[in-house]
Amino acid sequence: MPGQDPAERRVVVTGPPRRVLPHARLRSRGRYPHASGYYRPRTEIDEQTTLGHTYVRSLMRSQLRAALTVFAVLALLVGPLPLLFAAMPDAHRLEWAVLGFGLYLPLVLLARWYVRRAERNERDFVRLVEDK
């Protein structure tokens, strides 16, 4: 603009590029997962960020809590048996009945509860990570 006064010259102002969001309908269908302005939890885990570490740690804590619960119940169930057997020295048949038959049902129920709990924890974690 050779004929313009330098004071009237246009100035181009630049800044950080703005994110152009696609149409809301396309975003809701999941075609543009990055356009919503946040990272998905799966990305956080893959990139091993602090937030991703927190997600994985929460899964590990819930699994540990379930395992410690099963261990505590098992210890309360099996721990007193030697004291019971020592208190009744003439009950050899009772010992074999309790050890041979009486413990199987509680052990199976504990194992079943633990597996269901662990699967539920993992399913909840996958829902969180998959963002469903």
C-alpha positions as CSV (number, residue, x, y, z in Angstrom):
1,M,0.0,0.0,0.0
2,P,2.4,2.5,-1.2
3,G,-0.1,5.4,-1.2
4,Q,-1.1,5.1,2.4
5,D,0.1,7.0,5.4
6,P,2.3,4.7,7.7
7,A,0.0,5.6,10.6
8,E,-3.1,4.3,8.8
9,R,-1.4,1.0,7.7
10,R,-3.3,-2.1,8.8
11,V,-1.7,-4.3,11.4
12,V,-2.1,-8.0,11.5
13,V,-2.7,-9.2,15.1
14,T,-1.8,-12.9,15.6
15,G,-2.4,-15.1,18.6
16,P,-2.5,-18.7,19.5
17,P,-4.5,-20.7,16.9
18,R,-8.1,-21.1,17.9
19,R,-9.6,-24.6,17.8
20,V,-12.4,-24.8,15.3
21,L,-15.0,-27.2,16.7
22,P,-16.9,-29.3,14.2
23,H,-20.7,-29.5,14.2
24,A,-22.1,-30.7,17.5
25,R,-23.8,-33.6,15.9
26,L,-20.5,-35.0,14.5
27,R,-18.9,-34.6,18.0
28,S,-21.7,-36.5,19.7
29,R,-21.2,-39.5,17.3
30,G,-17.6,-39.7,18.3
31,R,-16.1,-38.8,14.9
32,Y,-14.0,-36.1,16.5
33,P,-12.9,-37.4,19.9
34,H,-10.1,-34.8,20.2
35,A,-12.4,-31.9,19.4
36,S,-14.1,-31.8,22.8
37,G,-11.1,-30.1,24.3
38,Y,-10.0,-32.8,26.8
39,Y,-8.0,-35.9,26.7
40,R,-9.7,-39.2,27.2
41,P,-8.6,-41.3,30.2
42,R,-7.1,-43.9,27.8
43,T,-4.8,-41.3,26.4
44,E,-3.8,-40.2,29.9
45,I,-2.9,-43.9,30.7
46,D,-1.1,-44.5,27.4
47,E,1.0,-41.3,27.9
48,Q,1.7,-42.2,31.5
49,T,0.7,-38.9,32.9
50,T,0.0,-38.2,36.5
51,L,-3.7,-38.5,35.9
52,G,-3.3,-41.8,34.1
53,H,-1.2,-43.1,36.9
54,T,-4.0,-42.1,39.3
55,Y,-6.5,-44.1,37.2
56,V,-4.4,-47.2,37.3
57,R,-3.6,-46.7,41.0
58,S,-7.3,-46.5,41.8
59,L,-7.9,-49.8,40.0
60,M,-5.0,-51.4,41.9
61,R,-6.3,-50.1,45.2
62,S,-9.8,-51.5,44.6
63,Q,-8.3,-54.9,43.7
64,L,-6.1,-54.8,46.8
65,R,-9.1,-53.9,49.0
66,A,-11.1,-56.8,47.7
67,A,-8.1,-59.2,48.2
68,L,-7.5,-57.9,51.8
69,T,-11.2,-58.4,52.6
70,V,-11.1,-62.0,51.4
71,F,-7.9,-62.6,53.4
72,A,-9.4,-61.1,56.6
73,V,-12.5,-63.2,56.3
74,L,-10.4,-66.3,55.6
75,A,-8.2,-65.6,58.6
76,L,-11.2,-65.1,60.8
77,L,-12.7,-68.4,59.5
78,V,-9.7,-70.6,59.6
79,G,-7.6,-68.9,62.3
80,P,-9.6,-70.0,65.3
81,L,-9.8,-73.7,64.2
82,P,-6.6,-74.8,65.9
83,L,-7.8,-73.2,69.1
84,L,-11.1,-75.0,68.7
85,F,-9.4,-78.3,68.0
86,A,-7.1,-77.9,71.0
87,A,-10.0,-77.1,73.3
88,M,-11.7,-80.4,72.3
89,P,-8.9,-83.0,72.1
90,D,-11.3,-86.0,71.9
91,A,-13.2,-84.8,68.8
92,H,-11.1,-86.2,66.0
93,R,-14.1,-86.9,63.9
94,L,-15.2,-83.3,64.3
95,E,-11.8,-82.1,63.1
96,W,-12.0,-84.2,59.9
97,A,-15.6,-83.2,59.3
98,V,-14.8,-79.5,59.7
99,L,-11.6,-79.6,57.6
100,G,-12.9,-82.1,55.1
101,F,-16.3,-80.7,54.4
102,G,-17.1,-77.6,56.5
103,L,-14.5,-75.3,54.9
104,Y,-15.2,-76.0,51.3
105,L,-18.5,-74.1,51.0
106,P,-17.2,-70.9,52.7
107,L,-14.0,-71.1,50.6
108,V,-16.0,-71.5,47.3
109,L,-18.3,-68.6,48.3
110,L,-15.3,-66.4,49.2
111,A,-13.6,-67.3,45.9
112,R,-16.8,-66.6,43.9
113,W,-17.3,-63.2,45.7
114,Y,-13.7,-62.2,45.0
115,V,-13.8,-63.1,41.3
116,R,-17.1,-61.2,40.9
117,R,-15.7,-58.2,42.7
118,A,-12.5,-58.2,40.7
119,E,-14.4,-58.5,37.4
120,R,-16.7,-55.6,38.5
121,N,-13.7,-53.5,39.4
122,E,-12.2,-54.1,36.0
123,R,-15.4,-53.5,34.2
124,D,-15.9,-50.2,35.9
125,F,-12.3,-49.3,35.1
126,V,-12.8,-50.2,31.4
127,R,-16.0,-48.0,31.3
128,L,-14.0,-45.2,32.8
129,V,-11.2,-45.6,30.3
130,E,-13.4,-46.2,27.3
131,D,-15.4,-43.1,28.3
132,K,-18.8,-44.8,27.8
